[in-house]
Amino acid sequence: MSEDKSAGNIKETKNFIEVFIDEDLNEGTYNRVHTRFPPEPNGYLHIGHAKSICLNFGLAEKYGGKCNLRFDDTNPVKEDVEYVESIQEDVRWLGFDWEDRLYYASDYFGKLYDFALKLIREGKAYVDDQSIDDISEQRGTPSKPGVESPCRIRKVEENLELFEKMKNGEFEEGSHVLRAKIDMSSPNMHMRDPVLYRIKHAEHHRTGNQWCIYPMYDFAHGQSDFFEGVTHSICTLEFENHRPLYDWFLDQLAEDDYRPRQIEFARLNLSYTVMSKRKLLQLVQEGLVNGWDDPRMPTISGLRRRGYTPESIRNFADTIGVTKYDGIIDVGLLEFSLREELNKKAPRVMGVLRPLKIVLTNYPEEQEEWMETINNPEDESMGNREIPFSREVYIDQDDFMEDPPKKFFRLAPGKEVRLKSAYIIKCEEIIRDNEGNLTELHCTYDPETKSGGPQSNRKVKGTLHWVSAKHALSAEIRLYDRLFKTEIPDEVPEGEDFRSNLNPDSLEVVLGYVEPGLKTANPGDKFQFQRLGYFCLDTDSRPDKLLINRTVPLRDSWARQHK
């Protein structure tokens, strides 16, 4: 939003795609807005796809239009029903609904085949039986015109016969392709007689073995948009050079004035992240991560399992906006979007990652108390809860130093701190085992400093989180960090690849303790561990075995450590 000071009100700032859409509506090119999200079902969606989902569905919502979900399932070798189902789950989770407009490119295989026949009959397509290497070599280079294939002069009848044999499975894979006859001297390489169909003897997840020829993306995409009545085909910037071919196909095949309009925007590039589905698949297949939904992965399912919310991802997409130029977005902005939301919504709980036992020597051995504490200071409507307190409590090891620096305001010998929502305590004695290792601290507590007590307002410089040892629940806590240790993982020395930049410290597992109220939490529930960060209960967590994922720290500690 931007402020119009002369008018004294707020004016909306539109991105360039919205400006194009406004022009189309005002000029009468279209009287509606209809977009689509067209993923390939050959992998799980990632944060870059989330940007596209938010854009396409968001535009339809803004203009009172429609958005389709269409699977570009034209390559049966790489596709799977698992991916189809995961993609639908991800789109729904982000909060979008395609209603009854779920489509597949395979829905149009018959129509696309008929269009291919039409091109052949009009002398605009031909069957080429050269090797793929020969065809590639004949295409030339951006600075050198291509060479026409000797198959280009085949007669219509021969091309029809050969294409029919391709369809009937009479040829081996790679032996024949159908090509459009356009211009081998075009400065645009995509216009140099592109391949329309190739042979693949593979079972399709929807059509089975009905087809053994499959359309290429460029041939199927624009026509699918046309069949569905799409007005604005929003693509990423790498398809800008494909647009003349997109329009050429529509010009040959459409029989009225309606044409979808392709508009390109810059894809999302995120620091410390790879966005290639091929590379993400490699990480999964090589066991370098624990599946597509590993919380370190940039997949939507991985982000969901880590504790991200749909609102935080949609807010992130709105914040970065839509541009025509490539750039790298700091992953810290994605983490900031989540912190902003969870700070307002996540209940606070007590959790200790690396426990250090404290024995309050002057506290009655059998006594228990319930301390009232606020659930979220940012939202008083969330109320308060009670947590148990007893003679033995755990604090984090990092909150004690035997020989602290001057500005260390946590626990140290002879020093006082407040246990949050409880008492002020003082460290009196360090207990060690036979090998000299610290095992526990003996402290005393001041009973007058409890909330409501005569010295409840007595000030000390440090306040620590804690859990009652008697009541604590043990938990396996996964401390996730960024999967890669460099900002641009693909930048590697010669002879290496992106995997050499994997962060060996991207996962640390610790056995900690949490307050007993988490026993009734459900997988996916999110909360803030006081002073430590935001966490969520993993999808595999059970009441008898708590599995907790760190979503993000309270602050961007990575940025401070890697300046």
C-alpha positions as CSV (number, residue, x, y, z in Angstrom):
1,M,0.0,0.0,0.0
2,S,1.1,3.6,-0.6
3,E,-0.1,6.8,0.9
4,D,-1.6,9.5,-1.3
5,K,-0.9,12.6,0.9
6,S,-2.7,15.1,-1.4
7,A,-5.9,13.2,-1.2
8,G,-5.4,12.3,2.5
9,N,-6.1,8.6,2.0
10,I,-4.4,5.4,1.2
11,K,-4.1,4.2,-2.4
12,E,-3.4,0.6,-3.4
13,T,-0.1,-0.1,-5.2
14,K,-0.6,-2.8,-7.9
15,N,2.0,-5.1,-9.3
16,F,2.7,-5.2,-13.0
17,I,0.6,-8.3,-13.5
18,E,-2.4,-6.5,-12.0
19,V,-1.7,-3.5,-14.2
20,F,-1.9,-5.8,-17.3
21,I,-5.1,-7.4,-16.1
22,D,-6.7,-4.0,-15.5
23,E,-5.7,-3.0,-19.0
24,D,-7.2,-6.1,-20.5
25,L,-10.5,-5.6,-18.6
26,N,-10.7,-1.9,-19.4
27,E,-10.0,-2.5,-23.1
28,G,-12.6,-5.4,-23.3
29,T,-10.0,-8.0,-24.2
30,Y,-11.6,-10.1,-21.4
31,N,-14.7,-9.6,-19.3
32,R,-13.4,-11.9,-16.6
33,V,-10.2,-13.2,-14.9
34,H,-9.4,-16.9,-15.0
35,T,-6.0,-18.2,-13.9
36,R,-4.6,-21.6,-13.2
37,F,-1.8,-23.3,-11.2
38,P,-0.3,-26.1,-13.4
39,P,2.2,-28.2,-11.4
40,E,4.0,-31.3,-12.8
41,P,3.2,-34.3,-10.6
42,N,6.9,-35.4,-10.5
43,G,7.8,-34.2,-7.0
44,Y,6.6,-32.4,-3.9
45,L,5.9,-28.7,-4.1
46,H,8.3,-26.2,-2.5
47,I,8.2,-22.6,-1.3
48,G,8.7,-21.3,-4.8
49,H,5.5,-23.1,-5.9
50,A,3.8,-21.6,-2.8
51,K,4.6,-18.1,-4.3
52,S,2.9,-19.2,-7.6
53,I,-0.1,-20.7,-5.8
54,C,-0.6,-17.5,-3.8
55,L,-0.3,-15.4,-6.9
56,N,-2.6,-17.4,-9.2
57,F,-5.3,-18.1,-6.6
58,G,-4.9,-14.6,-5.1
59,L,-5.4,-12.9,-8.5
60,A,-8.6,-14.9,-9.1
61,E,-9.8,-14.0,-5.6
62,K,-9.0,-10.3,-6.0
63,Y,-10.8,-10.0,-9.3
64,G,-13.8,-12.2,-8.4
65,G,-12.6,-14.8,-10.9
66,K,-11.6,-18.4,-10.9
67,C,-8.4,-20.4,-10.6
68,N,-8.0,-24.0,-11.8
69,L,-5.7,-26.7,-10.5
70,R,-4.3,-28.5,-13.5
71,F,-1.7,-31.3,-13.4
72,D,0.8,-31.2,-16.3
73,D,1.0,-35.0,-16.5
74,T,2.7,-35.4,-19.8
75,N,5.7,-37.5,-18.7
76,P,4.6,-40.8,-17.3
77,V,8.2,-41.9,-16.5
78,K,8.5,-39.3,-13.7
79,E,5.0,-39.0,-12.4
80,D,3.2,-40.6,-9.5
81,V,-0.1,-40.6,-7.7
82,E,1.7,-39.8,-4.5
83,Y,2.8,-36.5,-5.9
84,V,-0.8,-35.7,-7.2
85,E,-2.2,-36.3,-3.7
86,S,0.6,-34.3,-2.0
87,I,0.1,-31.3,-4.3
88,Q,-3.7,-31.2,-3.6
89,E,-3.0,-31.4,0.1
90,D,-0.5,-28.5,-0.1
91,V,-2.8,-26.2,-2.1
92,R,-5.7,-26.9,0.4
93,W,-3.4,-26.3,3.4
94,L,-2.4,-22.9,2.0
95,G,-6.0,-22.0,2.1
96,F,-7.1,-22.2,-1.5
97,D,-9.9,-24.0,-3.2
98,W,-10.2,-25.0,-6.9
99,E,-13.8,-26.0,-6.3
100,D,-14.8,-28.3,-9.2
101,R,-12.0,-27.2,-11.4
102,L,-9.5,-30.0,-11.0
103,Y,-8.0,-30.8,-14.4
104,Y,-5.2,-32.9,-15.9
105,A,-3.3,-32.4,-19.2
106,S,-4.1,-36.0,-19.8
107,D,-7.8,-35.0,-19.9
108,Y,-6.9,-33.5,-23.3
109,F,-4.7,-36.2,-24.9
110,G,-7.4,-36.9,-27.4
111,K,-7.9,-33.2,-28.3
112,L,-4.2,-32.6,-28.5
113,Y,-3.8,-35.6,-30.8
114,D,-6.5,-34.2,-33.1
115,F,-4.8,-30.8,-33.1
116,A,-1.5,-32.5,-34.1
117,L,-3.3,-34.2,-37.0
118,K,-4.7,-30.8,-38.0
119,L,-1.2,-29.4,-38.1
120,I,0.1,-32.3,-40.2
121,R,-2.8,-32.0,-42.7
122,E,-2.1,-28.3,-43.0
123,G,1.6,-29.0,-43.7
124,K,2.6,-27.4,-40.4
125,A,4.0,-30.5,-38.7
126,Y,6.1,-33.5,-39.8
127,V,7.5,-36.8,-38.4
128,D,11.3,-36.8,-38.0
129,D,13.1,-40.1,-37.7
130,Q,16.6,-38.7,-37.1
131,S,18.4,-39.3,-33.8
132,I,17.9,-36.8,-31.0
133,D,21.6,-35.8,-31.3
134,D,21.2,-35.0,-35.0
135,I,18.1,-33.0,-34.4
136,S,19.8,-31.1,-31.6
137,E,22.8,-30.3,-33.8
138,Q,20.7,-29.1,-36.7
139,R,18.9,-26.6,-34.4
140,G,22.1,-24.4,-34.5
141,T,22.9,-21.9,-31.9
142,P,21.5,-18.5,-30.9
143,S,24.0,-16.8,-33.2
144,K,23.9,-19.5,-36.0
145,P,20.7,-20.4,-37.9
146,G,19.5,-24.0,-37.8
147,V,19.5,-26.5,-40.7
148,E,16.3,-27.9,-42.0
149,S,15.7,-31.6,-41.4
150,P,15.7,-33.8,-44.5
151,C,12.3,-35.2,-43.1
152,R,10.8,-31.7,-43.4
153,I,9.8,-32.3,-47.0
154,R,7.8,-35.4,-46.3
155,K,4.3,-35.5,-47.8
156,V,1.3,-35.1,-45.7
157,E,0.1,-38.6,-46.3
158,E,3.4,-40.1,-45.2
159,N,3.5,-38.0,-42.0
160,L,0.0,-39.1,-41.1
161,E,0.9,-42.7,-41.6
162,L,4.1,-42.4,-39.5
163,F,2.3,-40.5,-36.8
164,E,-0.4,-43.2,-36.6
165,K,2.3,-45.9,-36.3
166,M,3.9,-43.8,-33.5
167,K,0.5,-43.8,-31.8
168,N,0.1,-47.5,-32.2
169,G,3.4,-48.3,-30.6
170,E,5.1,-49.6,-33.7
171,F,8.3,-47.7,-33.1
172,E,10.9,-47.7,-30.4
173,E,11.4,-44.8,-28.0
174,G,13.6,-42.1,-29.5
175,S,13.2,-43.4,-33.0
176,H,10.6,-40.8,-34.2
177,V,9.2,-37.5,-33.0
178,L,6.6,-35.1,-34.4
179,R,7.9,-31.6,-35.0
180,A,6.2,-28.3,-35.8
181,K,7.2,-26.8,-39.1
182,I,8.0,-23.1,-38.2
183,D,11.3,-21.4,-39.0
184,M,14.8,-23.0,-38.6
185,S,16.4,-19.6,-39.0
186,S,14.3,-17.9,-36.3
187,P,16.5,-16.0,-33.7
188,N,14.3,-17.6,-31.1
189,M,15.5,-21.2,-30.6
190,H,12.1,-22.4,-29.4
191,M,10.7,-21.6,-32.9
192,R,13.1,-23.8,-34.7
193,D,10.8,-26.7,-35.5
194,P,10.1,-27.7,-31.9
195,V,9.2,-31.3,-30.9
196,L,5.4,-31.7,-30.3
197,Y,5.3,-35.5,-29.5
198,R,7.7,-38.1,-28.4
199,I,7.4,-41.9,-27.9
200,K,7.3,-43.3,-24.4
201,H,6.4,-46.9,-23.7
202,A,5.4,-46.3,-20.1
203,E,2.2,-46.7,-18.1
204,H,0.6,-43.5,-17.3
205,H,-0.9,-43.0,-13.8
206,R,-4.3,-42.0,-15.2
207,T,-4.5,-43.3,-18.8
208,G,-2.6,-46.6,-18.3
209,N,-1.3,-48.0,-21.5
210,Q,-3.8,-46.2,-23.8
211,W,-1.1,-43.9,-25.2
212,C,2.6,-44.4,-26.0
213,I,3.1,-41.0,-27.5
214,Y,3.0,-38.0,-25.2
215,P,2.8,-34.2,-26.0
216,M,5.7,-31.9,-25.0
217,Y,5.0,-29.2,-22.4
218,D,5.0,-26.4,-24.9
219,F,2.4,-28.1,-27.0
220,A,0.2,-29.2,-24.2
221,H,0.4,-26.1,-22.0
222,G,-1.2,-23.3,-24.1
223,Q,-3.8,-25.6,-25.5
224,S,-4.8,-26.7,-22.0
225,D,-5.2,-23.1,-21.0
226,F,-7.4,-22.6,-24.1
227,F,-9.6,-25.6,-23.4
228,E,-10.2,-24.4,-19.9
229,G,-11.0,-20.8,-20.7
230,V,-8.0,-19.4,-18.9
231,T,-7.5,-15.6,-19.5
232,H,-4.1,-15.0,-17.9
233,S,-1.5,-17.7,-18.0
234,I,1.0,-16.7,-15.3
235,C,4.4,-18.3,-15.8
236,T,7.9,-17.9,-14.4
237,L,10.5,-15.8,-16.2
238,E,12.2,-18.7,-17.9
239,F,9.1,-19.2,-20.1
240,E,9.4,-15.6,-21.6
241,N,11.2,-16.9,-24.6
242,H,8.6,-19.6,-25.0
243,R,5.8,-17.1,-25.4
244,P,6.1,-16.7,-29.2
245,L,5.7,-20.5,-29.5
246,Y,2.8,-20.4,-27.0
247,D,1.1,-17.8,-29.2
248,W,2.0,-19.6,-32.5
249,F,0.2,-22.8,-31.4
250,L,-2.9,-20.8,-30.4
251,D,-2.9,-19.0,-33.7
252,Q,-2.9,-22.3,-35.6
253,L,-5.4,-24.1,-33.4
254,A,-7.9,-21.6,-32.1
255,E,-10.9,-20.9,-34.3
256,D,-12.2,-17.7,-32.6
257,D,-10.8,-14.5,-31.2
258,Y,-10.2,-15.7,-27.7
259,R,-6.6,-16.3,-26.7
260,P,-5.1,-16.8,-23.2
261,R,-2.4,-14.2,-22.4
262,Q,0.9,-15.5,-21.0
263,I,2.6,-13.2,-18.5
264,E,5.9,-14.0,-16.9
265,F,7.3,-13.1,-13.4
266,A,10.5,-13.8,-11.6
267,R,10.6,-17.1,-9.8
268,L,11.5,-17.2,-6.1
269,N,15.2,-17.8,-5.3
270,L,15.8,-18.2,-1.6
271,S,19.2,-18.0,0.2
272,Y,20.6,-21.1,1.8
273,T,18.2,-23.2,-0.3
274,V,18.0,-25.2,-3.5
275,M,14.7,-24.9,-5.5
276,S,15.3,-27.5,-8.2
277,K,13.0,-30.5,-7.9
278,R,15.7,-32.6,-9.5
279,K,18.1,-31.7,-6.7
280,L,15.5,-32.1,-4.0
281,L,14.7,-35.5,-5.4
282,Q,18.4,-36.3,-5.3
283,L,18.6,-35.4,-1.6
284,V,15.6,-37.7,-0.9
285,Q,16.8,-40.6,-3.0
286,E,20.4,-40.5,-1.6
287,G,19.1,-40.4,2.0
288,L,20.7,-37.0,2.7
289,V,17.4,-36.0,4.2
290,N,14.6,-38.0,5.8
291,G,12.1,-37.8,2.9
292,W,10.2,-35.0,1.1
293,D,8.7,-33.7,4.4
294,D,12.0,-33.5,6.3
295,P,11.6,-30.2,8.2
296,R,14.9,-29.0,6.7
297,M,13.5,-29.2,3.2
298,P,12.0,-26.2,1.5
299,T,9.0,-28.3,0.4
300,I,5.6,-27.1,1.6
301,S,5.2,-30.4,3.4
302,G,8.6,-30.0,5.1
303,L,7.7,-26.4,6.2
304,R,4.3,-27.6,7.5
305,R,6.0,-30.4,9.5
306,R,8.6,-27.9,10.9
307,G,5.8,-25.7,12.2
308,Y,5.2,-23.1,9.5
309,T,1.7,-21.9,9.1
310,P,-0.2,-21.2,5.9
311,E,-0.7,-17.6,7.0
312,S,3.0,-17.0,7.5
313,I,3.8,-18.3,4.0
314,R,1.0,-16.3,2.4
315,N,2.2,-13.2,4.2
316,F,5.8,-13.9,3.0
317,A,4.5,-14.2,-0.6
318,D,2.7,-10.8,-0.2
319,T,5.8,-9.2,1.3
320,I,8.3,-10.2,-1.4
321,G,5.8,-9.2,-4.1
322,V,6.0,-9.9,-7.9
323,T,8.8,-8.6,-10.1
324,K,10.2,-9.0,-13.6
325,Y,13.8,-9.4,-12.4
326,D,15.6,-12.3,-10.7
327,G,17.1,-11.9,-7.3
328,I,17.8,-13.8,-4.1
329,I,15.4,-13.4,-1.2
330,D,17.0,-13.8,2.3
331,V,15.5,-16.9,4.0
332,G,15.5,-14.8,7.1
333,L,12.5,-12.9,5.7
334,L,10.5,-16.2,5.6
335,E,11.5,-16.9,9.2
336,F,10.6,-13.4,10.2
337,S,7.1,-13.9,8.7
338,L,6.6,-16.9,10.9
339,R,7.9,-15.2,14.1
340,E,5.6,-12.3,13.5
341,E,2.6,-14.6,13.5
342,L,3.6,-17.0,16.2
343,N,4.6,-14.2,18.6
344,K,0.9,-13.2,18.5
345,K,-0.7,-16.7,18.5
346,A,1.6,-19.3,20.0
347,P,1.1,-20.1,23.7
348,R,4.2,-19.9,25.9
349,V,5.4,-23.1,27.6
350,M,8.4,-24.2,29.7
351,G,10.9,-26.4,28.0
352,V,14.5,-27.3,28.9
353,L,16.8,-28.5,26.1
354,R,19.9,-29.5,28.0
355,P,18.9,-30.2,31.6
356,L,20.8,-29.1,34.6
357,K,19.2,-30.2,37.9
358,I,18.7,-27.7,40.7
359,V,17.9,-28.9,44.3
360,L,16.3,-26.2,46.5
361,T,17.8,-27.3,49.8
362,N,15.5,-25.2,52.0
363,Y,12.3,-26.2,50.1
364,P,10.2,-28.9,51.9
365,E,10.9,-32.2,50.3
366,E,7.3,-33.4,49.8
367,Q,5.8,-30.0,49.0
368,E,4.3,-29.1,45.6
369,E,2.8,-25.8,44.4
370,W,1.0,-24.7,41.3
371,M,2.3,-21.4,39.9
372,E,0.0,-19.2,37.7
373,T,1.6,-18.0,34.6
374,I,0.3,-16.2,31.5
375,N,-0.1,-18.1,28.2
376,N,0.7,-15.3,25.9
377,P,1.5,-11.7,26.9
378,E,0.7,-10.6,23.4
379,D,-2.9,-11.9,23.7
380,E,-4.5,-11.6,27.1
381,S,-7.6,-13.4,25.8
382,M,-5.5,-16.7,25.9
383,G,-5.7,-16.5,29.7
384,N,-3.4,-18.1,32.3
385,R,-2.4,-21.6,33.2
386,E,-0.9,-23.3,36.3
387,I,2.4,-25.2,36.2
388,P,3.8,-27.4,39.0
389,F,6.7,-26.4,41.2
390,S,8.7,-28.7,43.5
391,R,12.0,-29.0,45.4
392,E,13.9,-30.2,42.3
393,V,13.8,-28.3,39.0
394,Y,15.6,-28.4,35.7
395,I,17.1,-25.3,34.0
396,D,19.1,-25.2,30.8
397,Q,22.9,-25.8,31.1
398,D,23.5,-22.6,29.2
399,D,21.9,-20.6,32.0
400,F,24.7,-21.4,34.5
401,M,28.4,-20.5,34.4
402,E,30.9,-21.3,37.2
403,D,33.2,-18.4,36.3
404,P,30.9,-15.9,34.4
405,P,31.9,-12.7,32.6
406,K,30.9,-9.4,34.0
407,K,27.6,-9.0,32.1
408,F,26.4,-12.6,32.6
409,F,23.0,-12.1,34.3
410,R,22.0,-15.8,34.7
411,L,22.9,-18.2,37.5
412,A,26.4,-18.4,38.9
413,P,27.9,-19.2,42.3
414,G,26.6,-16.8,45.0
415,K,24.3,-15.1,42.4
416,E,20.5,-14.8,42.4
417,V,18.0,-15.2,39.6
418,R,14.2,-15.5,39.4
419,L,12.6,-18.6,38.2
420,K,9.9,-17.3,35.9
421,S,6.4,-17.1,37.6
422,A,8.0,-18.6,40.8
423,Y,10.7,-17.7,43.3
424,I,14.1,-16.0,43.4
425,I,16.8,-18.6,44.0
426,K,20.5,-18.3,44.9
427,C,23.3,-20.7,43.9
428,E,25.0,-22.1,47.1
429,E,27.0,-25.2,46.0
430,I,28.2,-27.0,42.9
431,I,27.9,-30.8,43.1
432,R,30.3,-33.0,41.0
433,D,30.7,-36.7,40.3
434,N,33.9,-38.7,41.0
435,E,35.4,-37.5,37.7
436,G,34.8,-33.9,38.4
437,N,31.8,-33.4,36.1
438,L,29.1,-31.0,37.2
439,T,25.9,-33.0,38.0
440,E,23.6,-30.6,39.9
441,L,23.4,-27.3,41.8
442,H,22.3,-26.8,45.3
443,C,20.4,-23.6,45.7
444,T,18.2,-21.8,48.2
445,Y,14.9,-20.1,47.5
446,D,13.4,-17.0,49.0
447,P,9.7,-17.9,49.9
448,E,8.8,-14.2,50.2
449,T,9.4,-13.6,46.5
450,K,6.5,-15.7,45.1
451,S,3.9,-13.7,43.2
452,G,1.6,-12.0,45.7
453,G,4.3,-12.4,48.4
454,P,5.7,-9.5,50.5
455,Q,8.8,-9.3,48.3
456,S,7.3,-10.4,45.0
457,N,8.6,-7.2,43.3
458,R,12.2,-7.6,44.5
459,K,14.3,-7.1,41.4
460,V,17.1,-9.4,40.1
461,K,18.7,-9.0,36.7
462,G,18.1,-12.6,35.4
463,T,14.9,-14.6,34.8
464,L,15.2,-18.2,33.8
465,H,12.7,-20.8,32.4
466,W,12.5,-24.1,34.2
467,V,10.5,-27.3,34.7
468,S,9.7,-29.2,37.8
469,A,11.8,-32.4,37.8
470,K,9.0,-34.4,39.5
471,H,6.4,-33.5,36.9
472,A,8.5,-33.0,33.7
473,L,7.8,-35.0,30.6
474,S,10.9,-36.2,28.7
475,A,11.0,-35.2,25.0
476,E,13.1,-35.8,22.0
477,I,13.8,-32.3,20.6
478,R,15.0,-31.8,17.1
479,L,17.0,-28.6,16.7
480,Y,16.7,-27.9,13.0
481,D,18.9,-25.3,11.2
482,R,19.4,-24.4,7.6
483,L,20.1,-27.3,5.3
484,F,23.0,-25.6,3.5
485,K,25.9,-23.7,5.0
486,T,26.3,-21.2,2.1
487,E,24.0,-18.5,0.8
488,I,24.1,-19.9,-2.7
489,P,24.5,-23.7,-2.5
490,D,25.1,-24.1,-6.2
491,E,28.3,-22.0,-6.0
492,V,31.0,-24.7,-5.5
493,P,34.5,-25.3,-6.6
494,E,35.1,-27.2,-9.9
495,G,34.5,-30.9,-9.5
496,E,32.0,-30.5,-6.7
497,D,28.2,-30.0,-6.6
498,F,25.6,-28.4,-4.3
499,R,25.8,-31.4,-1.9
500,S,29.3,-30.3,-0.8
501,N,27.6,-27.3,0.8
502,L,25.2,-29.3,3.0
503,N,25.3,-28.0,6.6
504,P,26.6,-30.9,8.8
505,D,24.9,-29.1,11.8
506,S,21.5,-28.8,10.2
507,L,20.0,-31.3,12.8
508,E,20.9,-31.8,16.4
509,V,18.8,-34.1,18.6
510,V,18.7,-33.5,22.3
511,L,16.8,-35.2,25.1
512,G,15.1,-32.5,27.1
513,Y,12.1,-31.9,29.5
514,V,8.9,-30.0,29.0
515,E,6.1,-29.0,31.4
516,P,3.4,-31.7,31.9
517,G,0.6,-29.8,30.0
518,L,2.1,-30.8,26.7
519,K,0.9,-34.4,27.3
520,T,-2.4,-33.4,25.9
521,A,-1.0,-31.5,22.9
522,N,-1.7,-32.7,19.4
523,P,0.7,-33.3,16.5
524,G,1.2,-30.0,14.7
525,D,0.5,-27.8,17.8
526,K,2.8,-24.9,18.0
527,F,4.2,-23.1,21.0
528,Q,7.0,-20.9,22.2
529,F,9.5,-22.3,24.6
530,Q,10.2,-19.4,26.9
531,R,13.5,-17.7,25.8
532,L,14.4,-20.4,23.4
533,G,12.3,-20.2,20.2
534,Y,9.2,-21.6,18.5
535,F,8.5,-25.3,18.4
536,C,5.9,-27.7,17.3
537,L,4.8,-31.3,18.0
538,D,6.0,-33.5,15.2
539,T,3.4,-35.5,13.2
540,D,4.9,-38.8,14.6
541,S,4.7,-37.6,18.2
542,R,2.8,-39.8,20.7
543,P,1.7,-39.1,24.3
544,D,4.2,-41.7,25.5
545,K,7.0,-40.4,23.2
546,L,7.0,-36.6,22.6
547,L,8.8,-35.6,19.4
548,I,9.3,-31.8,19.2
549,N,10.7,-29.8,16.3
550,R,12.3,-26.4,16.6
551,T,10.7,-24.2,14.0
552,V,12.8,-21.1,14.4
553,P,14.8,-19.5,17.2
554,L,13.4,-16.4,18.8
555,R,15.8,-14.2,16.9
556,D,17.9,-14.7,13.8
557,S,20.9,-16.1,15.6
558,W,22.3,-17.5,12.3
559,A,22.8,-14.0,10.9
560,R,24.7,-12.9,14.0
561,Q,26.9,-16.0,13.9
562,H,27.8,-15.8,10.2
563,K,28.5,-12.0,9.7
